[in-house]
Amino acid sequence: MPQDFFGRIVYILNRNGMSYINGAINTMIIAVVGTFIGCLIGFAVGIVQTIPLEKKDKLFKKIILRIVWFVLGAYVEVFRGTPMMAQAMFIYFGSSVVFHINMSMWFAAFFIVSINTGAYMAETVRGGILSIDPGQTEGAKAIGMTHVQTMLYVILPQALRNIMPQIGNNLIINIKDTCVLSTIGIVELFYATNGVAGALYTYFEAFTVAMVVYFALTFACSRLLRFWEKKMDGSDNYDLATTDTLAHTSGLYSYTGNRDKEEA
Amino acid sequence: MNQEQVIKISHLSKTFGKNVVLKDIDFSVSTGDVTCIIGASGSGKSTLLRCLNLLETPTTGEILYHDRDIANLHKEAAAYRAKVGMVFQSFNLFNNMTVLGNCMVGQIKVLKKKKEEARASALAFLEKVGMAPYINAKPRQLSGGQKQRVAIARALAMEPELLLFDEPTSALDPQMVGEVLDVMKQLAKEGLTMIIVTHEMAFARDVASHVVFMADGIIEEEGDPAQIFSNPQNYKTKEFLSRFMRG
């Protein structure tokens, strides 16, 4: 084994490059799938939590909605308020011991990351919906849209745009936090690195490579999402749909009425 | 002209908590009427208009739309609103859509029109308000007056029976006020039934067929614009109008 730092890194890469690549792939699969499903959960919960309740609504609807809100609120608080590592142990091992459910390691991984992301996203989505100017809702109502239509075509597209940075944030957090899943035996980047480091007792070098890989993954994702955001915003310019550039389009005179005539 | 009563409000009151905003309002609108509601800020004009569109639920009283009380019909509120358009002071154009999209979405989703049909009628109404060249623009790229004209086209595209205007020119500079009022004057000429809350007294005097003066949640005086503006009976009306007419 080479004696200098860079020499060892090259040596590790030659010897264990594939473990890193496999680990990174697993990390990305869990992070991307988990974030995606988490976003779906978050949207569902956030949308339900912002259903307006009016005085005139039926008692039945009020009671059901309040119960559902309570359950969703509890879900958000519990999963935001406990560490993902503990949740992983609790769900993966707990389910097999207590309920005799043998979920596969991968299912457990997706489940844990998704449900965690969902809890955070629920609050983000709720905030995103509340941040849209109430005038948008009124405008939609005024042309006869129902609550569902208003949400679908007016509010959610705008809320989605506003919470894109937070979705990116969650993806990056998930890329890093999948390392806690090594506790239930998922061979992701952290687990793989640990193996590499232990084999030759090269912790410093092995984790240098891991850090670089983690950073490359998160940085690439953050740029990609930024690019996507820009694309969602559309062009800053627009074309006038006319061939006559001298077309009178902006009302160049003021309304004066016939006031002068009358008062004269 | 054959005038049919579109809306009749009787004994309408609205309170927010202990704050009484509208007290026992009665008035009616028939087809082709252009009713201007004037009065000081805080007199309940906008709340009255918002009650008419069920954006606010009246506390008591009834709103008869073709002799049917709609004030307490919760489920059909959306269907009713599709027939009664509204133009807001703050425009409320959908920020996530282009000008054309704004004028098409209601026709497609609410009136269930085909896309081509909706596009054709949206273009026709945008043409009418002088905004046809801007179909590809987003609301944030337009000036206030342009936004308001698009908002009017959006409301017209639903082919409403009655169009409500809530201070449509209050957020605009004088030139933009002109362009929006021109459009509204044109609509009045074409016989569209409108209820307009406005501070544009000259406009109210020239265009309205009926003027309602409100103060402190009460209709103090109503009648013919010529009579209200040249010979107001109520002292509150006199005082209010004297401020505007001097200027």
Interface residues (C-beta under 8 A of the other chain):
Chain A: E54 K55 K56 D57 D133 G135 Q136 E138 G139 A140 K141 A142 I143 G144 M145 T146 Q149 Y153 V154 P157 Q158 R161 G234 D236 Y238 D239 L240 A241 T242 A247 H248 T249 S250 G251 L252 Y253 S254 Y255 T256 G257 N258 R259
Chain B: N53 L55 T57 N72 H74 A78 A79 Y80 R81 A82 K83 G85 M86 F88 S90 F91 N92 L93 F94 N95 N96 T98 V105 G106 K109 V110 G130 M131 A132 P133 Y134 I135 N136 A137 K138 Q141 S143 G145 Q146 R149 A151 R154 A155 M158 P174 Q175 M176 V177 G178 E179 V180 L181 D182 K185 E200 A202 F203 R205 D206
